Amino acid sequence: MTETIVMTYTDFVLPTSIVSKVDLSRMVTEAEQIDNTLTEAAVRIRSGAAQMTKPVLSEVFAEFLSLNKLTLDNAQERAQLIKQLRSLKEKIPILHMTFAVEADHESLQPLIAWLRESIHPQAVIAVGLQPALIAGVYLRTPNHVHDLSMRAALAGGHGVLIKELETLRGRS
């Protein structure tokens, strides 16, 4: 009798293609649909019906399974996986980032890779849009707000800017 090691949601490694909580929700939904399909196929086989083809996995879900060395062969393991994915979805750390322009998914992947390496291995981003921001980003965590915008960078040097402008006016 072989004992399987049960992974909890804190052990999961997320691919960089999972950028937001919405991406994670899609993966949970896919896992549920695949479980339903495989359960249905098992019932059909037991009743003598023709075998169904294996379900096609999305690239994101296939990468997740590969990174975590998981398989979908056992119904109990699938049920445990779905349970842990749901827990992860509820407890995942979210960083709210507000940009001046719409950020595409591909541009956010290097950022999420850095965040997972530096901040938390399962961090995701909730992206906001604020056209008045001009440049930079507002970063909000559950207990901090960081203004990493151009306005904040220039605000600290306001006196220096005034001095430089006065110097330039004196030269004219």
C-alpha positions as CSV (number, residue, x, y, z in Angstrom):
1,M,0.0,0.0,0.0
2,T,1.5,3.3,-1.1
3,E,0.8,6.5,0.9
4,T,0.3,9.6,-1.1
5,I,1.6,12.9,0.1
6,V,-1.1,15.4,0.5
7,M,-0.2,18.9,-0.6
8,T,-1.9,21.9,1.0
9,Y,-2.6,25.1,-0.8
10,T,0.4,26.7,0.9
11,D,2.7,24.3,-0.9
12,F,1.4,25.1,-4.4
13,V,3.8,26.8,-6.9
14,L,1.9,29.0,-9.2
15,P,2.9,29.6,-12.8
16,T,3.6,33.2,-13.8
17,S,0.7,33.0,-16.2
18,I,-1.6,33.2,-13.1
19,V,-1.4,37.0,-12.5
20,S,-4.7,37.7,-10.8
21,K,-7.3,36.1,-8.6
22,V,-9.5,35.8,-11.7
23,D,-6.9,33.6,-13.4
24,L,-6.8,31.4,-10.3
25,S,-10.6,31.2,-10.3
26,R,-10.5,30.1,-13.9
27,M,-8.1,27.4,-13.0
28,V,-10.3,26.2,-10.1
29,T,-13.3,26.1,-12.5
30,E,-11.3,24.1,-15.0
31,A,-10.2,21.6,-12.3
32,E,-13.9,21.1,-11.3
33,Q,-14.9,20.6,-14.9
34,I,-12.1,18.1,-15.5
35,D,-13.1,16.2,-12.4
36,N,-16.7,16.0,-13.6
37,T,-15.6,14.8,-17.0
38,L,-13.3,12.1,-15.6
39,T,-15.9,11.0,-13.1
40,E,-18.5,10.7,-15.9
41,A,-16.0,8.8,-18.0
42,A,-15.4,6.3,-15.1
43,V,-19.1,5.8,-14.7
44,R,-19.5,5.2,-18.5
45,I,-16.6,2.7,-18.5
46,R,-18.2,0.8,-15.6
47,S,-21.5,0.6,-17.4
48,G,-19.9,-0.7,-20.5
49,A,-20.2,2.3,-22.7
50,A,-17.4,3.4,-25.1
51,Q,-14.5,5.2,-23.6
52,M,-14.3,8.9,-23.9
53,T,-11.2,10.8,-24.9
54,K,-9.2,12.4,-22.1
55,P,-10.1,16.0,-21.4
56,V,-7.8,18.7,-22.9
57,L,-6.1,20.8,-20.3
58,S,-5.4,24.5,-20.7
59,E,-1.8,25.5,-20.9
60,V,-2.0,27.2,-17.5
61,F,-3.5,24.2,-15.7
62,A,-1.1,21.8,-17.4
63,E,1.8,24.0,-16.2
64,F,0.4,24.2,-12.7
65,L,0.1,20.4,-12.6
66,S,3.7,20.0,-13.9
67,L,5.2,22.5,-11.5
68,N,3.5,20.8,-8.5
69,K,4.1,17.2,-9.8
70,L,0.4,16.4,-9.6
71,T,-1.7,14.0,-11.7
72,L,-5.5,13.8,-12.2
73,D,-5.7,9.9,-12.2
74,N,-7.3,9.4,-8.8
75,A,-10.7,10.8,-7.9
76,Q,-9.9,11.3,-4.3
77,E,-6.7,13.2,-5.2
78,R,-8.7,15.4,-7.6
79,A,-11.2,16.1,-4.9
80,Q,-8.4,17.1,-2.5
81,L,-6.7,19.2,-5.2
82,I,-10.0,21.1,-5.8
83,K,-10.5,21.6,-2.1
84,Q,-7.0,23.0,-1.7
85,L,-7.4,25.2,-4.8
86,R,-10.5,26.7,-3.4
87,S,-8.7,27.4,-0.1
88,L,-5.9,29.1,-2.0
89,K,-8.4,31.2,-3.9
90,E,-9.9,32.4,-0.6
91,K,-6.5,33.1,1.1
92,I,-4.2,34.2,-1.7
93,P,-2.2,37.4,-1.0
94,I,-3.4,40.2,-3.3
95,L,-1.4,43.3,-4.1
96,H,-3.6,46.1,-5.6
97,M,-1.6,48.0,-8.2
98,T,-3.0,51.0,-10.0
99,F,-1.4,52.1,-13.3
100,A,-1.9,55.1,-15.5
101,V,-2.6,52.9,-18.6
102,E,-4.1,49.4,-19.1
103,A,-1.5,46.8,-18.3
104,D,-1.6,43.7,-20.6
105,H,-1.3,40.2,-19.2
106,E,2.1,39.6,-20.8
107,S,3.6,42.7,-19.3
108,L,2.5,41.7,-15.8
109,Q,4.1,38.3,-15.9
110,P,7.7,39.5,-15.2
111,L,6.3,41.7,-12.4
112,I,4.5,38.8,-10.9
113,A,7.6,36.6,-11.1
114,W,9.6,39.3,-9.2
115,L,6.8,39.7,-6.6
116,R,6.7,35.9,-6.0
117,E,10.5,35.8,-5.6
118,S,10.7,38.9,-3.4
119,I,7.4,39.3,-1.6
120,H,5.4,36.1,-1.4
121,P,5.6,32.9,-3.5
122,Q,1.8,32.9,-4.2
123,A,1.2,36.7,-4.6
124,V,-1.2,37.9,-7.3
125,I,-2.1,41.4,-8.5
126,A,-5.4,43.2,-8.7
127,V,-4.9,45.8,-11.4
128,G,-6.5,49.2,-11.3
129,L,-6.5,52.1,-13.8
130,Q,-6.1,55.8,-12.9
131,P,-5.3,57.9,-15.9
132,A,-4.4,60.9,-13.7
133,L,-1.5,59.0,-12.3
134,I,0.8,60.1,-15.3
135,A,3.7,57.7,-14.5
136,G,4.5,55.0,-11.9
137,V,2.2,53.0,-9.8
138,Y,0.2,53.1,-6.6
139,L,0.7,49.9,-4.6
140,R,-1.8,48.9,-1.9
141,T,-1.4,45.9,0.4
142,P,-3.8,45.1,3.3
143,N,-1.8,47.4,5.7
144,H,0.2,49.8,3.5
145,V,-0.2,52.2,0.6
146,H,2.9,53.0,-1.4
147,D,2.9,55.9,-3.9
148,L,5.5,55.0,-6.5
149,S,4.3,57.6,-9.0
150,M,6.3,60.4,-10.7
151,R,4.3,62.9,-8.6
152,A,5.5,61.4,-5.4
153,A,9.1,61.2,-6.7
154,L,9.0,64.9,-7.6
155,A,7.2,66.0,-4.5
156,G,10.3,65.3,-2.4
157,G,12.4,67.4,-4.7
158,H,10.0,70.3,-5.0
159,G,12.4,72.8,-3.4
160,V,15.2,71.6,-5.7
161,L,13.0,72.1,-8.8
162,I,12.0,75.6,-7.7
163,K,15.7,76.5,-7.1
164,E,16.7,75.2,-10.6
165,L,13.8,77.1,-12.2
166,E,14.9,80.3,-10.5
167,T,18.5,79.7,-11.6
168,L,17.3,79.2,-15.2
169,R,15.2,82.4,-15.1
170,G,18.2,84.3,-13.9
171,R,20.2,83.2,-16.9
172,S,17.6,84.4,-19.4
